[in-house]
């Protein structure tokens, strides 16, 4: 460990491009010019100086500013075991920023351990838990301070646990201890986590490194070429004139979005909301088909929030559809994503107007036993899993197996527009059963019927 740190100087600096290193030098010059006392070296800065920089001290919570400072000053450049100083030198600053922004999982794990504890060696799992909660909370804080929520909110989840703690618990659950066990439950919080455990956690749990990068980039207002926000937070799009508050907050969106295909992470466009468009299955069927990949979610009467990602356009037909990129997820009371098992191909199902087979929207499982089911009798559904859904290996997502709900949303993700519908060769009447029903009731006919070619998939 000491030998790695002794490379600080030019070798570690080489991880930055010349223009990036110049930005680091300018930032250090600004920090080191704030002398908090006569004992502070001109080429170092103190914690007080770091907090005094308003664009940093206000953008990040005090506990995260302290953690970053402690991590930097504890970097041992000479490879000697000695007590860390009360200030950060330029070499320590450069090495730390290099590790945090461009380092390997090994280098990032070194910084995390130094941000957690002054002592060398393992740390307790409860100390990693507190660090993770501070990290997640800092992401929300800095995005809100920089006004970079992209239309989303930072509201708390329904129930007793704020979503900062829920997401932190999810990230921590990905950690594997030395004996191979996952860090699940309060009984594990006294376990030791050494550097190998932390390194493996950072390597496999990508959001940890991404959150560190966001805290540094936006906390210090860096302008480096690699922007972690590009696909972390999608732009929220709701049609003009519609005032809408989503069931999801910023952390829920970040979590679900991080599991989408890379090309679909930059934009979410609201297609359907029971609040805006009514409690109508016909409205749902009229708004979501042929609009590309979608995220569907709902909140049951007990505050459980869950849903699924449909990797392909929804189509109204009596067959299963989709592919193995689909998944189910839970947001509250806990966060989790459940991917395909390969057992069957019952990824997506959307049917309406049939008399012999189920009418509704489903994902996973089988007829009358879906992992997630929204019934044609809108407001009712089920999530059946004994013990788990065969398609997604998901448990029961709702509070009760047969549930009721008031709030449902469907978001098109990625580059989606009405052109997808136009290019599909469909009439709006093909995909809006409610419009068809209204025509039939009024006694009017579809004048375009028989005058156009039927699309290939009909």
C-alpha positions as a Python dict, from the first residue, in 0.01 Angstrom:
ca = {
    (1, 'X'): (0, 0, 0),
    (2, 'X'): (283, 234, 89),
    (3, 'X'): (468, 165, -234),
    (4, 'X'): (159, 257, -436),
    (5, 'X'): (132, 589, -258),
    (6, 'X'): (499, 672, -305),
    (7, 'X'): (431, 710, -678),
    (8, 'X'): (230, 1025, -606),
    (9, 'X'): (425, 1293, -793),
    (10, 'X'): (435, 1254, -1167),
    (11, 'X'): (305, 897, -1198),
    (12, 'X'): (-26, 952, -1020),
    (13, 'X'): (-66, 1294, -1182),
    (14, 'X'): (-42, 1124, -1521),
    (15, 'X'): (-394, 987, -1472),
    (16, 'X'): (-516, 1339, -1545),
    (17, 'X'): (-496, 1489, -1892),
    (18, 'X'): (-281, 1806, -1904),
    (19, 'X'): (-585, 2035, -1905),
    (20, 'X'): (-740, 1836, -1619),
    (21, 'X'): (-422, 1863, -1414),
    (22, 'X'): (-419, 2238, -1477),
    (23, 'X'): (-772, 2259, -1336),
    (24, 'X'): (-664, 2061, -1028),
    (25, 'X'): (-370, 2297, -977),
    (26, 'X'): (-597, 2602, -1001),
    (27, 'X'): (-840, 2451, -752),
    (28, 'X'): (-560, 2374, -507),
    (29, 'X'): (-419, 2725, -545),
    (30, 'X'): (-760, 2871, -457),
    (31, 'X'): (-796, 2644, -152),
    (32, 'X'): (-444, 2697, -23),
    (33, 'X'): (-474, 3076, -50),
    (34, 'X'): (-732, 3067, 233),
    (35, 'X'): (-506, 3062, 538),
    (36, 'X'): (-700, 2981, 850),
    (37, 'X'): (-399, 3028, 1081),
    (38, 'X'): (-30, 3115, 1075),
    (39, 'X'): (55, 2746, 1116),
    (40, 'X'): (-98, 2651, 781),
    (41, 'X'): (155, 2609, 501),
    (42, 'X'): (107, 2824, 189),
    (43, 'X'): (111, 2501, -11),
    (44, 'X'): (-155, 2323, 191),
    (45, 'X'): (-508, 2387, 310),
    (46, 'X'): (-701, 2319, 628),
    (47, 'X'): (-1051, 2187, 690),
    (48, 'X'): (-1158, 2537, 784),
    (49, 'X'): (-1031, 2668, 451),
    (50, 'X'): (-1218, 2393, 263),
    (51, 'X'): (-1543, 2472, 441),
    (52, 'X'): (-1487, 2846, 391),
    (53, 'X'): (-1507, 2810, 13),
    (54, 'X'): (-1878, 2884, -25),
    (55, 'X'): (-1916, 2694, -352),
    (56, 'X'): (-1794, 2379, -170),
    (57, 'X'): (-1905, 2431, 189),
    (58, 'X'): (-2262, 2504, 86),
    (59, 'X'): (-2287, 2249, -196),
    (60, 'X'): (-2189, 1953, 21),
    (61, 'X'): (-2309, 1855, 371),
    (62, 'X'): (-2053, 1932, 646),
    (63, 'X'): (-2001, 1562, 724),
    (64, 'X'): (-1903, 1488, 363),
    (65, 'X'): (-1665, 1786, 348),
    (66, 'X'): (-1499, 1652, 663),
    (67, 'X'): (-1480, 1299, 520),
    (68, 'X'): (-1316, 1423, 200),
    (69, 'X'): (-1066, 1633, 394),
    (70, 'X'): (-980, 1344, 629),
    (71, 'X'): (-935, 1106, 337),
    (72, 'X'): (-696, 1347, 166),
    (73, 'X'): (-484, 1427, 470),
    (74, 'X'): (-451, 1059, 562),
    (75, 'X'): (-287, 972, 231),
    (76, 'X'): (66, 863, 328),
    (77, 'X'): (287, 978, 41),
    (78, 'X'): (613, 859, 197),
    (79, 'X'): (490, 512, 286),
    (80, 'X'): (563, 570, 652),
    (81, 'X'): (332, 499, 943),
    (82, 'X'): (289, 834, 1105),
    (83, 'X'): (11, 1052, 1236),
    (84, 'X'): (-154, 1252, 960),
    (85, 'X'): (-117, 1628, 963),
    (86, 'X'): (-391, 1883, 1009),
    (87, 'X'): (-369, 2005, 650),
    (88, 'X'): (-363, 1870, 295),
    (89, 'X'): (-58, 1920, 74),
    (90, 'X'): (-75, 1963, -302),
    (91, 'X'): (61, 1612, -354),
    (92, 'X'): (-200, 1462, -122),
    (93, 'X'): (-473, 1661, -295),
    (94, 'X'): (-366, 1548, -642),
    (95, 'X'): (-331, 1182, -543),
    (96, 'X'): (-671, 1184, -368),
    (97, 'X'): (-855, 1347, -655),
    (98, 'X'): (-686, 1111, -898),
    (99, 'X'): (-794, 809, -695),
    (100, 'X'): (-1152, 933, -651),
    (101, 'X'): (-1211, 1043, -1010),
    (102, 'X'): (-994, 821, -1229),
    (103, 'X'): (-866, 551, -1000),
    (104, 'X'): (-916, 177, -1003),
    (105, 'X'): (-1146, -4, -760),
    (106, 'X'): (-837, -65, -545),
    (107, 'X'): (-752, 305, -533),
    (108, 'X'): (-1111, 409, -466),
    (109, 'X'): (-1137, 153, -185),
    (110, 'X'): (-822, 302, -27),
    (111, 'X'): (-983, 647, -26),
    (112, 'X'): (-1311, 515, 115),
    (113, 'X'): (-1131, 346, 404),
    (114, 'X'): (-939, 667, 480),
    (115, 'X'): (-1265, 865, 465),
    (116, 'X'): (-1412, 625, 720),
    (117, 'X'): (-1136, 568, 974),
    (118, 'X'): (-802, 711, 1090),
    (119, 'X'): (-665, 366, 1166),
    (120, 'X'): (-526, 117, 917),
    (121, 'X'): (-699, -216, 884),
    (122, 'X'): (-1061, -334, 876),
    (123, 'X'): (-1358, -117, 964),
    (124, 'X'): (-1692, -227, 1105),
    (125, 'X'): (-1983, -274, 867),
    (126, 'X'): (-2185, -14, 1061),
    (127, 'X'): (-1912, 242, 980),
    (128, 'X'): (-1946, 158, 609),
    (129, 'X'): (-2323, 191, 648),
    (130, 'X'): (-2288, 544, 789),
    (131, 'X'): (-2043, 636, 510),
    (132, 'X'): (-2286, 506, 247),
    (133, 'X'): (-2577, 703, 394),
    (134, 'X'): (-2359, 1016, 397),
    (135, 'X'): (-2259, 952, 35),
    (136, 'X'): (-2617, 903, -88),
    (137, 'X'): (-2738, 1204, 110),
    (138, 'X'): (-2457, 1416, -36),
    (139, 'X'): (-2564, 1328, -390),
    (140, 'X'): (-2918, 1454, -323),
    (141, 'X'): (-2782, 1763, -145),
    (142, 'X'): (-2541, 1866, -420),
    (143, 'X'): (-2785, 1801, -706),
    (144, 'X'): (-3047, 2010, -530),
    (145, 'X'): (-2798, 2286, -449),
    (146, 'X'): (-2672, 2300, -809),
    (147, 'X'): (-3032, 2285, -938),
    (148, 'X'): (-2955, 1974, -1140),
    (149, 'X'): (-3252, 1756, -1044),
    (150, 'X'): (-3378, 1787, -1406),
    (151, 'X'): (-3739, 1823, -1298),
    (152, 'X'): (-3746, 1550, -1031),
    (153, 'X'): (-3802, 1608, -659),
    (154, 'X'): (-3619, 1503, -343),
    (155, 'X'): (-3929, 1414, -142),
    (156, 'X'): (-3918, 1138, 116),
    (157, 'X'): (-4065, 797, 58),
    (158, 'X'): (-4394, 692, 216),
    (159, 'X'): (-4333, 514, 543),
    (160, 'X'): (-4078, 558, 820),
    (161, 'X'): (-3750, 524, 626),
    (162, 'X'): (-3632, 811, 405),
    (163, 'X'): (-3517, 699, 63),
    (164, 'X'): (-3157, 796, 144),
    (165, 'X'): (-3151, 513, 396),
    (166, 'X'): (-3340, 279, 161),
    (167, 'X'): (-3093, 327, -125),
    (168, 'X'): (-2794, 312, 111),
    (169, 'X'): (-2925, -19, 246),
    (170, 'X'): (-2958, -152, -108),
    (171, 'X'): (-2601, -55, -198),
    (172, 'X'): (-2471, -206, 124),
    (173, 'X'): (-2661, -531, 59),
    (174, 'X'): (-2439, -585, -247),
    (175, 'X'): (-2130, -617, -25),
    (176, 'X'): (-1988, -966, 18),
    (177, 'X'): (-1800, -1036, 339),
    (178, 'X'): (-1482, -1242, 361),
    (179, 'X'): (-1683, -1562, 414),
    (180, 'X'): (-1888, -1494, 102),
    (181, 'X'): (-2203, -1390, 287),
    (182, 'X'): (-2388, -1074, 187),
    (183, 'X'): (-2426, -790, 432),
    (184, 'X'): (-2794, -840, 508),
    (185, 'X'): (-2967, -734, 828),
    (186, 'X'): (-2860, -544, 1141),
    (187, 'X'): (-2695, -857, 1282),
    (188, 'X'): (-2415, -813, 1027),
    (189, 'X'): (-2323, -456, 1121),
    (190, 'X'): (-2052, -564, 1365),
    (191, 'X'): (-1868, -766, 1098),
    (192, 'X'): (-1523, -652, 987),
    (193, 'X'): (-1479, -515, 634),
    (194, 'X'): (-1117, -513, 514),
    (195, 'X'): (-979, -348, 203),
    (196, 'X'): (-1040, -656, -15),
    (197, 'X'): (-1410, -654, 82),
    (198, 'X'): (-1443, -280, 11),
    (199, 'X'): (-1255, -313, -320),
    (200, 'X'): (-1483, -596, -437),
    (201, 'X'): (-1789, -392, -333),
    (202, 'X'): (-1676, -84, -529),
    (203, 'X'): (-1595, -300, -832),
    (204, 'X'): (-1935, -470, -843),
    (205, 'X'): (-2159, -189, -713),
    (206, 'X'): (-2106, 78, -978),
    (207, 'X'): (-2325, 341, -813),
    (208, 'X'): (-2075, 377, -527),
    (209, 'X'): (-1799, 501, -760),
    (210, 'X'): (-2049, 705, -961),
    (211, 'X'): (-2178, 879, -648),
    (212, 'X'): (-1822, 959, -537),
    (213, 'X'): (-1758, 1112, -879),
    (214, 'X'): (-2079, 1319, -865),
    (215, 'X'): (-1992, 1452, -518),
    (216, 'X'): (-1647, 1560, -638),
    (217, 'X'): (-1753, 1696, -978),
    (218, 'X'): (-2052, 1895, -860),
    (219, 'X'): (-1927, 1970, -510),
    (220, 'X'): (-1602, 2124, -637),
    (221, 'X'): (-1759, 2251, -963),
    (222, 'X'): (-1509, 2073, -1184),
    (223, 'X'): (-1524, 2092, -1561),
    (224, 'X'): (-1353, 1767, -1652),
    (225, 'X'): (-1442, 1591, -1975),
    (226, 'X'): (-1602, 1292, -1802),
    (227, 'X'): (-1939, 1406, -1669),
    (228, 'X'): (-2104, 1145, -1443),
    (229, 'X'): (-2436, 1332, -1458),
    (230, 'X'): (-2484, 1271, -1830),
    (231, 'X'): (-2674, 946, -1776),
    (232, 'X'): (-2718, 943, -1397),
    (233, 'X'): (-3025, 1167, -1386),
    (234, 'X'): (-3262, 1153, -1686),
    (235, 'X'): (-3439, 1466, -1803),
    (236, 'X'): (-3802, 1457, -1686),
    (237, 'X'): (-4053, 1544, -1960),
    (238, 'X'): (-4423, 1601, -1897),
    (239, 'X'): (-4652, 1745, -2165),
    (240, 'X'): (-4707, 2120, -2146),
    (241, 'X'): (-4984, 2239, -1921),
    (242, 'X'): (-4974, 1933, -1700),
    (243, 'X'): (-4884, 1983, -1333),
    (244, 'X'): (-4763, 1645, -1215),
    (245, 'X'): (-4584, 1507, -909),
    (246, 'X'): (-4444, 1160, -963),
    (247, 'X'): (-4452, 873, -716),
    (248, 'X'): (-4074, 862, -770),
    (249, 'X'): (-3821, 1095, -613),
    (250, 'X'): (-3472, 1169, -745),
    (251, 'X'): (-3304, 871, -574),
    (252, 'X'): (-3568, 626, -696),
    (253, 'X'): (-3524, 754, -1051),
    (254, 'X'): (-3145, 730, -1026),
    (255, 'X'): (-3168, 371, -900),
    (256, 'X'): (-3408, 245, -1168),
    (257, 'X'): (-3237, 448, -1440),
    (258, 'X'): (-2899, 293, -1357),
    (259, 'X'): (-3035, -49, -1459),
    (260, 'X'): (-3167, 63, -1798),
    (261, 'X'): (-2969, 10, -2119),
    (262, 'X'): (-2715, 293, -2154),
    (263, 'X'): (-2886, 448, -2456),
    (264, 'X'): (-3215, 491, -2270),
    (265, 'X'): (-3091, 667, -1956),
    (266, 'X'): (-3096, 1032, -2063),
    (267, 'X'): (-3469, 1108, -2087),
    (268, 'X'): (-3800, 996, -1932),
    (269, 'X'): (-4123, 1115, -2097),
    (270, 'X'): (-4456, 1065, -1916),
    (271, 'X'): (-4701, 865, -2128),
    (272, 'X'): (-4967, 780, -1873),
    (273, 'X'): (-5063, 886, -1522),
    (274, 'X'): (-5380, 774, -1346),
    (275, 'X'): (-5385, 1117, -1182),
    (276, 'X'): (-5377, 1306, -1514),
    (277, 'X'): (-5550, 1065, -1752),
    (278, 'X'): (-5799, 895, -1525),
    (279, 'X'): (-5849, 550, -1377),
    (280, 'X'): (-5910, 388, -1712),
    (281, 'X'): (-5751, 77, -1859),
    (282, 'X'): (-5867, 192, -2203),
    (283, 'X'): (-5676, 517, -2154),
    (284, 'X'): (-5369, 318, -2053),
    (285, 'X'): (-5400, 103, -2366),
    (286, 'X'): (-5444, 413, -2580),
    (287, 'X'): (-5132, 587, -2451),
    (288, 'X'): (-4852, 333, -2410),
    (289, 'X'): (-4842, 105, -2720),
    (290, 'X'): (-4581, 164, -2990),
    (291, 'X'): (-4391, 423, -2787),
    (292, 'X'): (-4065, 236, -2734),
    (293, 'X'): (-3919, 103, -2407),
    (294, 'X'): (-4113, 205, -2096),
    (295, 'X'): (-4096, 204, -1718),
    (296, 'X'): (-4431, 127, -1554),
    (297, 'X'): (-4482, 168, -1180),
    (298, 'X'): (-4753, 203, -920),
    (299, 'X'): (-4809, 259, -549),
    (300, 'X'): (-5050, 28, -368),
    (301, 'X'): (-5276, 131, -81),
    (302, 'X'): (-5010, 30, 173),
    (303, 'X'): (-4736, 252, 28),
    (304, 'X'): (-4545, -21, -156),
    (305, 'X'): (-4395, 122, -477),
    (306, 'X'): (-4293, -121, -751),
    (307, 'X'): (-4301, -174, -1126),
    (308, 'X'): (-4125, -307, -1430),
    (309, 'X'): (-3912, -210, -1729),
    (310, 'X'): (-4051, -309, -2070),
    (311, 'X'): (-3757, -323, -2311),
    (312, 'X'): (-3976, -319, -2623),
    (313, 'X'): (-4284, -125, -2732),
    (314, 'X'): (-4605, -248, -2576),
    (315, 'X'): (-4850, -406, -2821),
    (316, 'X'): (-5210, -506, -2753),
    (317, 'X'): (-5226, -874, -2840),
    (318, 'X'): (-5301, -1206, -2670),
    (319, 'X'): (-4939, -1326, -2677),
    (320, 'X'): (-4642, -1262, -2450),
    (321, 'X'): (-4386, -1014, -2584),
    (322, 'X'): (-4056, -847, -2492),
    (323, 'X'): (-3708, -990, -2435),
    (324, 'X'): (-3460, -1071, -2160),
    (325, 'X'): (-3368, -706, -2102),
    (326, 'X'): (-3698, -659, -1914),
    (327, 'X'): (-3697, -657, -1535),
    (328, 'X'): (-3918, -599, -1233),
    (329, 'X'): (-3822, -368, -948),
    (330, 'X'): (-3919, -252, -602),
    (331, 'X'): (-3871, 101, -464),
    (332, 'X'): (-4052, 93, -130),
    (333, 'X'): (-4025, -39, 135),
    (334, 'X'): (-3693, -160, -11),
    (335, 'X'): (-3508, -111, -339),
    (336, 'X'): (-3424, -407, -560),
    (337, 'X'): (-3414, -509, -926),
    (338, 'X'): (-3514, -856, -1044),
    (339, 'X'): (-3379, -968, -1381),
    (340, 'X'): (-3475, -1257, -1606),
    (341, 'X'): (-3409, -1614, -1501),
    (342, 'X'): (-3429, -1774, -1847),
    (343, 'X'): (-3698, -2013, -1723),
    (344, 'X'): (-3954, -1879, -1972),
    (345, 'X'): (-4014, -1584, -2205),
    (346, 'X'): (-4320, -1438, -2032),
    (347, 'X'): (-4162, -1092, -2013),
    (348, 'X'): (-4455, -865, -2109),
    (349, 'X'): (-4827, -906, -2172),
    (350, 'X'): (-5093, -650, -2270),
    (351, 'X'): (-5439, -753, -2377),
    (352, 'X'): (-5780, -590, -2405),
    (353, 'X'): (-6120, -689, -2542),
    (354, 'X'): (-6080, -1068, -2526),
    (355, 'X'): (-6336, -1299, -2370),
    (356, 'X'): (-6145, -1624, -2323),
    (357, 'X'): (-5804, -1507, -2193),
    (358, 'X'): (-5709, -1246, -1930),
    (359, 'X'): (-5739, -877, -2013),
    (360, 'X'): (-5481, -656, -1845),
    (361, 'X'): (-5112, -572, -1827),
    (362, 'X'): (-4872, -829, -1687),
    (363, 'X'): (-4502, -897, -1645),
    (364, 'X'): (-4356, -1236, -1552),
    (365, 'X'): (-4514, -1560, -1439),
    (366, 'X'): (-4819, -1687, -1626),
    (367, 'X'): (-5190, -1620, -1679),
    (368, 'X'): (-5363, -1556, -1346),
    (369, 'X'): (-5028, -1582, -1167),
    (370, 'X'): (-4818, -1285, -1276),
    (371, 'X'): (-4519, -1134, -1099),
    (372, 'X'): (-4694, -801, -1169),
    (373, 'X'): (-5052, -773, -1296),
    (374, 'X'): (-5274, -469, -1362),
    (375, 'X'): (-5629, -581, -1423),
    (376, 'X'): (-5865, -444, -1687),
    (377, 'X'): (-6078, -351, -1386),
    (378, 'X'): (-5841, -62, -1330),
    (379, 'X'): (-5727, -10, -972),
    (380, 'X'): (-5691, -382, -905),
    (381, 'X'): (-5392, -608, -951),
    (382, 'X'): (-5185, -890, -809),
    (383, 'X'): (-4824, -987, -748),
    (384, 'X'): (-4798, -1362, -704),
    (385, 'X'): (-4474, -1538, -612),
    (386, 'X'): (-4457, -1858, -414),
    (387, 'X'): (-4170, -1845, -348),
    (388, 'X'): (-4063, -1628, -645),
    (389, 'X'): (-4178, -1531, -995),
    (390, 'X'): (-4055, -1788, -1247),
    (391, 'X'): (-3963, -1524, -1507),
    (392, 'X'): (-3785, -1270, -1287),
    (393, 'X'): (-3714, -1449, -958),
    (394, 'X'): (-3895, -1163, -784),
    (395, 'X'): (-4079, -1199, -453),
    (396, 'X'): (-4426, -1060, -393),
    (397, 'X'): (-4384, -688, -469),
    (398, 'X'): (-4708, -558, -317),
    (399, 'X'): (-4807, -549, 49),
    (400, 'X'): (-5080, -804, -21),
    (401, 'X'): (-5091, -1059, -302),
    (402, 'X'): (-5412, -909, -443),
    (403, 'X'): (-5380, -534, -415),
    (404, 'X'): (-5556, -209, -497),
    (405, 'X'): (-5391, 110, -614),
    (406, 'X'): (-5470, 471, -697),
    (407, 'X'): (-5145, 587, -853),
    (408, 'X'): (-4992, 441, -1168),
    (409, 'X'): (-4739, 592, -1409),
    (410, 'X'): (-4581, 484, -1738),
    (411, 'X'): (-4272, 662, -1870),
    (412, 'X'): (-4117, 621, -2213),
    (413, 'X'): (-3739, 613, -2173),
    (414, 'X'): (-3469, 724, -2415),
    (415, 'X'): (-3538, 898, -2746),
    (416, 'X'): (-3911, 853, -2781),
    (417, 'X'): (-4165, 1063, -2964),
    (418, 'X'): (-4493, 1044, -3151),
    (419, 'X'): (-4289, 959, -3461),
    (420, 'X'): (-4263, 604, -3331),
    (421, 'X'): (-4639, 575, -3358),
    (422, 'X'): (-4639, 735, -3701),
    (423, 'X'): (-4364, 507, -3827),
    (424, 'X'): (-4546, 198, -3700),
    (425, 'X'): (-4817, 241, -3965),
    (426, 'X'): (-5088, 246, -3698),
    (427, 'X'): (-5390, 470, -3679),
    (428, 'X'): (-5458, 629, -3343),
    (429, 'X'): (-5777, 420, -3341),
    (430, 'X'): (-5568, 104, -3360),
    (431, 'X'): (-5410, 181, -3027),
    (432, 'X'): (-5688, 369, -2850),
    (433, 'X'): (-5966, 124, -2760),
    (434, 'X'): (-6151, 402, -2579),
    (435, 'X'): (-6167, 602, -2903),
    (436, 'X'): (-6296, 296, -3087),
    (437, 'X'): (-6567, 238, -2826),
    (438, 'X'): (-6679, 602, -2844),
    (439, 'X'): (-6712, 577, -3221),
    (440, 'X'): (-6918, 262, -3197),
    (441, 'X'): (-7150, 408, -2932),
    (442, 'X'): (-7212, 719, -3142),
    (443, 'X'): (-7296, 504, -3444),
    (444, 'X'): (-7015, 643, -3654),
    (445, 'X'): (-6782, 426, -3856),
    (446, 'X'): (-6408, 435, -3917),
    (447, 'X'): (-6380, 595, -4261),
    (448, 'X'): (-6021, 483, -4296),
    (449, 'X'): (-6116, 119, -4240),
    (450, 'X'): (-6049, -79, -4556),
    (451, 'X'): (-5873, 214, -4727),
    (452, 'X'): (-5527, 146, -4587),
    (453, 'X'): (-5302, -150, -4566),
    (454, 'X'): (-5316, -348, -4246),
    (455, 'X'): (-4979, -332, -4062),
    (456, 'X'): (-4772, -646, -4086),
    (457, 'X'): (-4815, -743, -3721),
    (458, 'X'): (-5194, -751, -3731),
}
